[in-house]
Every structure is written in structure tokens, then in C-alpha cells.
């Protein structure tokens, strides 16, 4: 029995580690599926002497998130924001472990719930997969950054990721879980039935890829018009960005970029700068005849906002803006900050959230804006697209994090393009600064972590994807279908489980 326990703990830990590796920047769903087989097997653990399913599932989730979110450790050292050296590493470790423990709690609760619902039943698999997908959607709208199973198809399997145009990242997560469940059922099945379950798995994978390719083909239609932009990647370390020398260097680069855009042939629409480029109240260095969209800061009453600022051609002061809505807890926003001496884990601190809408109205065509990790919320960008956004702009500053986070950010950019059917430009301080087409292909990318600039042509599109129109409707429909299936089965009789764990015809209830 002790060996069984050790095997269970080892399987849970190893499965979670593999899942964490399979997520972006690697983005290999075929590596994720075996890890999901392990997770499904944990839901079926019924040995009385073994630890509860909750702990096995919790270890799986903990390991997956500690691997996929290890870039949090690159916050160290925190001396640049006033945290003493001896406290810096413990704080970073505590943040990393807190995210992992939160994931372990969620996955453990899911494992325990599914185990109580008889995981071998197809109706349970559908319901459990849909609930997981909906939970990922809710987490993406919350205060923390989460990289879930919905992003695991990119960049390795864009055809499968095409399903996001139908039901978003939540549907993609549910599909991944269902594929893992079919593989688990194949392992559970008796030898005569195993080929059938393998055939079912292959059919599911093939159908998902064909549907994804069909959805991606609809994004190949040309846009109504196109704009040419100059993307400026300053690559100024966050720990130095507010020093006088670095501010002067940034303004010099911006001046050169404005002049280059003004004299380019054919003409350029303007210049794009990343999150937090301009200081509070900063004017443009000169009034060039091109538009500028730049990250910066502004005041709304007494509140400090991190914003994307729009400068009209020929003007030095911003005339429009969109404020960051999802501010980083303990980073930009600190609860009860007035009672603390510590302003947060950023160089600015004290930032307050703005309105939820992600659509920036502009004469040249509305744009959907994601500032930093707002890119993880596909629902908000789909809403902006539905309201008239013709292309997407991701403005970010990912320094001092490693290129692992840049890879995750790029995968999310591809996913958001597929969901909305819009071209996306990412303008980031150290990268990834890139252009993604409406089918999720990276068309252009600047070299990471060094100063660079690049010209991008951004088609504006107006067709809406199913996800733009219906949001999580297909995923909610899947959950309702599964719940109805279970209710009908319960109302019609008691399900008899086959030798391989499958559902059989219901037996009539005695006494009506």
C-alpha cells in the first residue's frame, strides 16, 4: 500500500511538471494530453488507504503552475523599489508559491468534485471539461495572471487553436481535457474495447483540427483598409526607466521615430510606444504630422492611471486615452495604500483601475487595447471587437522578466487574434514586439531585449467571429447539455457501470 501511495504522489507531481512544460512558450498540446491522462486517473482514485483525490489533484496543479509561472522569480532583486536585500528573495518566493498553492487548491477541488461524479461517465467528462473551461475564463477576468490549458495549443498547433474563434480559450481548454479523457478511457478499457476508444480519440482530434482549420480560413478575407505604423521598442530596463538619462534617451528615440514616420513613403499613420513609456504629464518632444499611441500616466482627479495615450497629428498633448482596467495587485495597486508606507512592487505604485471597456475610439478606426496582462482576458477584447474595434493593440512592459514570459505573451497574442478575427500589434518595452494576422500567424517580430523599431502594415477588419458574437455561449451550452444528460440518466434509472467503467443502459427503478 505504501508503494501505491508513493506511486500516486509521483504520478501527480510528474504529470503536473509535464503539463507546466507543455504550456507556452513551448505550446505542445500533444505533450499536454498525457499529463491530462494522469489528472483524469487521479479523479478515479478510490482506495480508502490512499490520500484523498484532492491532495493528488492539488499536487498536479501546484507543479504545473510552479513550472509555467517560474518567471515570477525574476522580480528579484527588489531593491530598486525600496525592499531590503534580505527580504527580496523571500518575497518573490512567497508570491511564486502563493500562485502555485492557489492553483493547487482549484485543481484539487476540481479533482475531488469529478471523482464524486463518476469520472468514467461521458456526461461527467463533458460537464467537468466545461466547468474547467468556464473557470479559466473567470480567472482571466480576475486580478491575477493565469496561463491556463486554453493557451496550450500555441504556438505548436495553430489548427487546434482555431477552435478559439468558436468558443474562446475556455472551449479550447475543455477540448484538451476531453482528448485527455478519451485517452484515459482507452487505458481503462478492456483489451477488446481499447481499439474502439483509441479510434474515438483519433476521430475527436481530427474533427477538432478540421473545424479549427475551417474557422481559420474565414480570417483570410482582406481587410477594409490598412494602416502603416512604426513600432518603437525602447528596451530600457524598468529599474532605470525613470532616471533622467534614460528619459532623455527615450525622448530622443521618439523624436527620431516621429520624423521617420513623417517622411516615410508611402506615408505612415504614426508611432506606437509600449506601456509606461511617457512620464506623468509628459508632452511629445515635437508636434509631428503623425499620430502617436503611447503608454503613459495621467491623473483622473487625485487618482493615478496607467493609460494608453493618443496624440492627434500635429499635437504634443494627448487628446484621448484608455486607462488600464486590470491593475496588478501588490504591484501597481495596493489595498488600503493610504495606510501603508509601501506603494507596491513597481516603480510607480498607487495606480487605480479605469473603466472596463477596451475599445479606444479614433478617427482612423477604433482599436481594441490590452495593457500588459489584460491580454489574458479574451472576453474583454471580444467585447471591444463586437463594439467596433477593427484591430488590436497590446501595450506592455515585461522587463525584468525573462523571455519565457515573452513567449507566453506572444502565444496569448496569437490566441486573441484567432478569437476576434483581428490583426494584432504588440508594442513592448523589451519584447515581444510583433505583428499577428487574423489567423494567429506571427507576421513580423522585433529582436527581443534590445532597442529596435519596425514598420508594420495593419489591415482593419469588420467581420465578426462566432466568439465575437456569442462569447462563452458554446461552452455554456456544452455545460448545460452535460448537466441535462446526467439529469435524464438519473431520472430514468440507475446507471449500471460496465467492467471497463463505461455507462450502460439504465436499470428501471424498483417501485417506480
C-alpha angles and dihedrals in degrees: 000000000000089000090053090053093049090047090051093051091046093049092049093049095043092046091052092048091052090048091052091051092047093058120087139324082046094033100186110156092184087062090048095054096068088050088053090051087059091049093051090048089056090058089057095054107124104160109130094212093050122090114269119277088246093069094046092050090044091055090050092053094043093052093046094052096041088056098042095043099041089118087083088079089067089075086082125130100048097178090111089071096042102267110140115246097246090054098045101080095041090052092050092047091048092053092048093048092045091057090047093049091049089053091047090053093051096045091044091053090048091049092051093047094049091046090057091051096057101258095209091069116098090222090056091049092053093046095045093048092049092048091051091050093049090048090055090052091052092047090051088058093049130088098269132071114246129178106203139180089275090075096046095094093068137120092357103053113027092165091062090043088059087082087074088077086066104042110356129236092318092062090047090054091050092050091051090053092048091052089051090048092053090052090049091050089051089056091047095048122098113255096262091056099038096087089053092056092046088052090050090051093050091047091052092049092047094048092049092051094047092049090048092051091049091053092047091052089063089062091063093081112110122254126252092247139341137230129205118220136182111226114207118202106189097182092204112161111247090228088062104030096103095049113113094240092052092047090053091048091051093050090049091053090046091051091052091047092051091050092046091051092047094053100038121120119246091032121259126227093223150279131306122208128183132251117301096007097134124054124233109296092001115159124209112267091240140002101252121178093248134085120255126204109188139163113243147128134273141170125250101189104306094336123102114223131193104218149167104242124206120209117197115229109273094019131105098197125069116255098183137021146169118219126223108259102186105056119185113260111237087003109067098353125047121185112241089004090168089067095049131074089208115083098193145269097305139075092252109031125175095068116158125209122254131210119314098238114105097195118109112197115217134161093246094055133302119275131205110229130204116183113204114310092004081093088080090067107082093172093065094049092047088053090051090050091049088052093055111283109150098190138008132242123197112195115189148156108205097170128150091026121100128251089266089077090045088057091051090048091051091051090051089050090054091048093050090050092052093046095051102030089233135127112247132207119199115202110187134167097233098006174288090122104165149137119238123190125225091267094056099259118142103234100176135009134181120223111270127250099008135088111273144143133205142184117236131183112215118196115210115226132190106184114109125225121223088256091054089054103037106021110191091352095114091048092048088048090054090052092049091048091052093046091049091049091054092046093051091048091050093046094047098049147296115308114237113215117222125227090265094049096260128137119260134189112299119259114230115256115248115245094018 
